[in-house]
Amino acid sequence: MVKRIAITRPEERSKAAKEFIENYGAEAVIVPTLELRLENTDSLKELMERFDELDWLIFTSVSSIDSIFKFYPDFVENLNSDCRIATIGTKTAEVAMNKGLHIDIIPKDYTAEGLIEEFERIDLNNKIVGVPRTFSARTILPKALKDMGAEVILAESYKSVIPEDKNDIINLINEILDENIDGITFTSPLTVVNLFKIAEENERDTDKLVEKLSNSTLTVAIGPITGKILDEYGVRHIYPERYTVKDMIDLMFRELNNKN
């Protein structure tokens, strides 16, 4: 029987995961539990007004790059030539380089903690660091940069929101409860939080959902940060050594094949 694997990340970010899943002969069930809304907020405008002052620019996701280039298409031409750029993860770096940006740092550990470790080797005292991202992200990175002596310009470049139409998510929850989903992937803490929030709002048994995600459905997180949220809900899960979509899917099918 064909395995059915749920993808909870936004649809525009699901192409690679869908291809990896289908290459294993499985069905990809794309049901985003969050949407990414690009926005030209006041804080992003402030960052762009000061981009010629920046010593560092940090991209923590592809969405931040998409947002800047959507609202400021001449960004590269006007960027301070001395500004250095860091990204979390190779995918974000790849997108940045395709936009004409030179990447100076990609941490080995694709997390905020990994990036902080890299910056601990660099003198950030009195440096100006721009960090465009969603304000729903963890505060550990900007706080650490400030502790290193940097002036941090934190800019909201996109919002992570629950989809307005929740019907597909409710159907996914029902399918998990009915044991019709073989595996599920979570690529950020909010993909987990929103699933449970919608389950509660629609009076689904969250204890039973935890039990099914822990036993009947193989739950895979992209890395330990998302895994920590699953721990908080009591969901048994696994995550790969390298925090990439490909490694996540490969791990999932190794585990599924071992069960057969």
C-alpha positions as CSV (number, residue, x, y, z in Angstrom):
1,M,0.0,0.0,0.0
2,V,1.3,3.5,-0.9
3,K,2.5,5.4,2.1
4,R,0.8,8.8,2.8
5,I,3.1,11.5,4.2
6,A,1.8,14.8,5.5
7,I,3.7,18.0,4.9
8,T,2.6,20.9,7.2
9,R,4.8,23.7,5.9
10,P,3.5,26.4,3.6
11,E,2.6,25.1,0.1
12,E,5.1,27.4,-1.6
13,R,7.9,25.8,0.5
14,S,6.7,22.2,-0.1
15,K,7.9,21.5,-3.6
16,A,11.2,19.9,-2.6
17,A,9.6,17.8,0.2
18,K,6.9,16.6,-2.2
19,E,9.5,15.5,-4.8
20,F,11.6,13.7,-2.2
21,I,8.5,11.9,-0.9
22,E,7.2,10.9,-4.4
23,N,10.7,9.6,-5.3
24,Y,10.2,7.1,-2.5
25,G,6.9,6.0,-4.2
26,A,4.8,7.6,-1.5
27,E,1.9,10.2,-1.6
28,A,2.6,13.7,-0.4
29,V,-0.3,15.2,1.5
30,I,0.3,18.9,1.6
31,V,-1.7,20.5,4.4
32,P,0.0,23.8,5.6
33,T,-0.7,24.6,9.2
34,L,0.7,28.1,8.7
35,E,0.9,30.7,6.0
36,L,3.8,33.1,5.4
37,R,2.6,36.6,4.6
38,L,5.3,39.0,3.2
39,E,4.9,42.5,4.6
40,N,6.7,45.8,4.2
41,T,6.3,46.8,7.9
42,D,7.6,50.0,9.5
43,S,10.5,48.1,11.1
44,L,11.5,46.7,7.6
45,K,11.3,50.3,6.2
46,E,13.6,51.4,9.0
47,L,16.1,48.7,8.2
48,M,16.1,49.6,4.6
49,E,16.6,53.2,5.4
50,R,19.8,52.2,7.2
51,F,21.1,49.5,5.0
52,D,24.1,51.6,4.0
53,E,25.2,51.5,7.7
54,L,25.0,47.8,8.1
55,D,28.1,45.7,9.0
56,W,26.2,42.5,9.0
57,L,22.9,41.2,7.6
58,I,21.5,37.9,8.8
59,F,18.9,35.9,6.9
60,T,17.3,33.2,9.0
61,S,14.8,32.0,6.3
62,V,14.0,32.2,2.6
63,S,10.9,34.3,3.4
64,S,13.0,37.2,4.6
65,I,15.0,37.3,1.4
66,D,11.7,37.1,-0.6
67,S,10.2,39.9,1.3
68,I,13.2,42.3,0.9
69,F,13.4,41.6,-2.9
70,K,9.7,42.0,-3.3
71,F,9.5,45.4,-1.7
72,Y,13.1,46.6,-2.5
73,P,14.1,45.0,-5.9
74,D,17.2,47.2,-6.2
75,F,18.4,46.1,-2.8
76,V,21.7,44.5,-4.0
77,E,22.8,47.5,-6.0
78,N,22.4,49.8,-3.0
79,L,23.7,47.5,-0.2
80,N,26.7,48.7,1.7
81,S,29.7,47.1,-0.1
82,D,31.3,46.4,3.3
83,C,28.3,44.6,4.7
84,R,28.8,40.9,5.3
85,I,26.0,38.4,5.2
86,A,25.2,35.3,7.2
87,T,22.4,32.7,6.6
88,I,21.0,29.8,8.6
89,G,21.0,26.8,6.3
90,T,22.2,26.0,2.8
91,K,18.8,26.5,1.2
92,T,18.6,30.1,2.4
93,A,22.2,30.7,1.3
94,E,21.4,29.2,-2.1
95,V,18.4,31.6,-2.6
96,A,20.5,34.6,-1.4
97,M,23.3,33.7,-3.8
98,N,20.9,33.4,-6.7
99,K,19.8,37.0,-5.9
100,G,23.4,38.1,-6.3
101,L,24.4,38.2,-2.6
102,H,27.8,36.9,-1.3
103,I,27.4,34.7,1.8
104,D,30.2,35.0,4.4
105,I,28.8,32.6,7.1
106,I,26.7,29.4,7.0
107,P,26.9,27.7,10.4
108,K,27.5,23.9,10.5
109,D,24.5,23.7,12.9
110,Y,21.5,25.1,11.0
111,T,20.1,26.8,14.1
112,A,20.2,30.2,15.8
113,E,22.6,28.6,18.3
114,G,24.9,27.4,15.5
115,L,25.0,31.0,14.1
116,I,25.7,32.4,17.6
117,E,28.6,30.1,17.9
118,E,30.1,31.4,14.7
119,F,29.6,35.0,15.7
120,E,31.4,34.4,19.0
121,R,34.6,34.2,17.0
122,I,33.9,37.7,15.5
123,D,34.2,41.2,17.1
124,L,30.7,42.6,17.0
125,N,31.3,45.4,19.4
126,N,29.7,48.6,18.0
127,K,28.8,46.8,14.8
128,I,25.3,47.3,13.2
129,V,23.5,44.0,12.5
130,G,20.3,43.8,10.5
131,V,18.0,40.8,11.2
132,P,14.8,40.7,9.0
133,R,12.5,37.9,10.1
134,T,9.1,37.1,11.6
135,F,8.6,38.5,15.1
136,S,7.1,35.2,16.1
137,A,10.7,33.7,16.0
138,R,12.7,33.0,19.1
139,T,14.6,35.9,20.7
140,I,17.8,34.0,21.4
141,L,19.6,35.3,18.3
142,P,19.0,39.1,18.6
143,K,19.7,38.9,22.4
144,A,23.0,37.1,21.9
145,L,24.1,39.6,19.3
146,K,23.3,42.5,21.6
147,D,25.2,40.8,24.4
148,M,28.2,40.7,22.0
149,G,28.0,44.5,21.7
150,A,26.2,44.8,18.5
151,E,23.4,47.2,17.6
152,V,20.6,45.0,16.3
153,I,18.0,46.3,13.9
154,L,15.3,43.8,14.1
155,A,12.8,44.0,11.3
156,E,9.5,42.2,10.7
157,S,9.7,41.1,7.0
158,Y,6.9,38.6,7.1
159,K,4.2,37.2,9.4
160,S,3.5,33.5,10.2
161,V,-0.3,33.1,10.5
162,I,-2.8,30.3,10.7
163,P,-4.5,29.7,7.4
164,E,-8.0,31.3,7.2
165,D,-9.5,28.1,5.7
166,K,-8.9,25.4,8.3
167,N,-10.9,22.7,6.7
168,D,-7.9,20.9,5.2
169,I,-6.2,21.0,8.6
170,I,-9.3,19.6,10.4
171,N,-9.4,16.8,7.8
172,L,-5.7,16.0,8.3
173,I,-6.3,15.8,12.1
174,N,-9.2,13.4,11.5
175,E,-7.0,11.3,9.2
176,I,-4.3,11.1,11.8
177,L,-6.9,10.0,14.4
178,D,-8.2,7.4,11.9
179,E,-4.6,6.1,11.3
180,N,-4.7,7.1,7.6
181,I,-1.5,9.0,7.7
182,D,1.8,7.0,7.8
183,G,4.2,9.9,8.5
184,I,4.1,13.6,9.1
185,T,6.8,16.3,8.9
186,F,7.1,19.5,10.9
187,T,9.6,22.1,9.9
188,S,9.1,24.9,12.5
189,P,7.6,25.2,16.0
190,L,4.5,27.0,14.7
191,T,3.6,24.1,12.3
192,V,3.2,22.0,15.5
193,V,1.6,24.7,17.7
194,N,-1.0,25.6,15.0
195,L,-2.0,21.9,14.5
196,F,-2.8,21.5,18.1
197,K,-4.5,24.9,18.4
198,I,-6.8,24.0,15.6
199,A,-7.5,20.6,17.0
200,E,-8.5,22.2,20.4
201,E,-10.6,24.9,18.7
202,N,-12.5,22.1,16.8
203,E,-13.0,19.9,19.9
204,R,-10.7,17.1,18.7
205,D,-9.2,14.8,21.4
206,T,-5.7,16.2,21.7
207,D,-4.6,13.4,24.0
208,K,-5.6,10.9,21.3
209,L,-3.9,13.1,18.7
210,V,-0.7,12.9,20.7
211,E,-1.1,9.1,21.0
212,K,-1.6,8.7,17.3
213,L,1.3,11.0,16.4
214,S,3.5,9.0,18.8
215,N,2.6,5.5,17.7
216,S,0.5,5.2,14.5
217,T,2.0,8.1,12.5
218,L,5.7,8.5,12.3
219,T,6.4,12.1,13.4
220,V,9.6,13.7,12.1
221,A,10.9,17.2,12.9
222,I,13.4,19.0,10.8
223,G,15.6,19.6,13.9
224,P,15.8,19.9,17.7
225,I,14.1,23.3,17.9
226,T,10.9,22.0,16.4
227,G,11.5,18.7,18.3
228,K,11.5,20.6,21.6
229,I,7.9,21.8,20.9
230,L,6.9,18.3,20.1
231,D,8.4,17.3,23.4
232,E,6.3,19.9,25.1
233,Y,3.1,18.3,23.7
234,G,4.4,14.8,24.6
235,V,4.7,13.6,21.0
236,R,7.3,10.9,20.3
237,H,9.4,12.0,17.3
238,I,12.7,11.8,15.5
239,Y,14.9,14.3,13.7
240,P,17.9,14.0,11.4
241,E,21.5,14.8,12.2
242,R,21.5,17.5,9.5
243,Y,18.6,19.9,9.6
244,T,17.5,19.8,6.0
245,V,14.3,18.8,4.3
246,K,16.1,16.0,2.3
247,D,17.7,14.5,5.5
248,M,14.3,14.7,7.2
249,I,12.6,12.8,4.4
250,D,15.4,10.3,4.1
251,L,15.3,9.5,7.8
252,M,11.5,9.1,7.7
253,F,11.7,6.5,5.0
254,R,14.6,4.6,6.6
255,E,12.4,4.3,9.7
256,L,9.3,3.4,7.8
257,N,11.1,0.7,5.8
258,N,12.6,-0.7,9.1
259,K,9.1,-1.1,10.4
260,N,8.1,-3.3,7.4
